[in-house]
Amino acid sequence: MTPLTSGDVLMFLLILVSLLGLVVLYNLLFIVVDVRRVMKRVQNLMTKVEDTILKPIAIMDHVLTAVMDLFEAKKKKNAKHGFDQRNIK
């Protein structure tokens, strides 16, 4: 049996590191796929939460705009008929 040389040991270590690198990359692939799934679920959840929060705000904005338009119309109507609002007590 021939003795092991430093070149043989170095070649063995290089092969071992290459195999371990392949295993790490293989596992990294599954981790990335799982993270993408989780991020997609988080994105869907955030969209639902955002819709839940923004829908009442949009409704209140619409109602406030309608009320302001109503007041503006009433103010214009009173101004058209010559009604002076400063005389109201």
C-alpha positions in Angstrom: 0.0 0.0 0.0 1.4 3.4 -1.0 1.6 6.1 1.6 -0.8 9.1 1.4 0.7 12.2 0.1 -0.4 15.8 0.9 -1.8 16.0 -2.7 -4.0 13.0 -2.0 -5.3 14.5 1.2 -5.9 17.9 -0.5 -7.8 16.2 -3.3 -9.9 14.3 -0.8 -10.7 17.5 1.1 -11.6 19.3 -2.2 -14.0 16.5 -3.1 -15.5 16.5 0.4 -16.0 20.3 0.3 -17.6 20.1 -3.2 -20.1 17.5 -2.0 -20.9 19.5 1.1 -21.4 22.5 -1.1 -23.8 20.6 -3.3 -25.8 19.5 -0.2 -25.9 23.1 1.1 -27.1 24.4 -2.3 -29.8 21.6 -2.6 -31.1 22.5 0.9 -30.9 26.2 0.1 -33.2 25.6 -2.9 -35.9 24.2 -0.7 -35.5 27.0 1.8 -35.9 29.6 -0.9 -39.0 27.9 -2.2 -40.5 27.8 1.3 -39.7 31.4 1.9 -41.4 32.4 -1.3 -44.5 30.5 -0.3 -44.5 32.2 3.1 -44.0 35.6 1.6 -46.9 35.0 -0.8 -49.1 34.1 2.1 -47.9 37.2 4.1 -48.6 39.3 1.0 -52.2 37.9 0.7 -52.8 38.5 4.4 -51.4 42.1 4.2 -53.7 42.8 1.3 -56.7 41.6 3.2 -55.8 43.6 6.3 -55.2 46.7 4.1 -58.6 46.3 2.4 -60.2 45.8 5.8 -58.7 49.0 7.2 -59.0 51.1 4.1 -62.6 50.3 3.2 -64.2 52.1 6.2 -61.8 55.0 5.7 -62.9 55.3 2.0 -66.6 55.1 3.1 -66.1 57.9 5.7 -64.3 60.0 3.0 -67.2 59.5 0.6 -69.8 60.4 3.4 -67.7 63.5 4.4 -67.5 64.6 0.8 -71.2 64.2 0.4 -71.9 66.2 3.6 -69.5 68.9 2.5 -71.2 69.1 -0.9 -74.6 69.3 0.8 -73.4 72.2 3.0 -71.9 74.0 0.0 -75.2 73.6 -2.0 -77.2 74.9 1.0 -74.8 77.9 1.3 -75.1 78.7 -2.4 -78.9 78.4 -2.2 -79.0 80.8 0.8 -76.7 83.2 -0.9 -78.8 83.1 -4.1 -82.0 84.1 -2.2 -80.3 87.0 -0.5 -80.3 85.4 2.9 -77.7 87.0 5.2 -76.1 84.5 7.5 -74.7 87.2 9.8 -78.1 88.0 11.1 -78.6 84.5 12.6 -78.5 84.4 16.4 
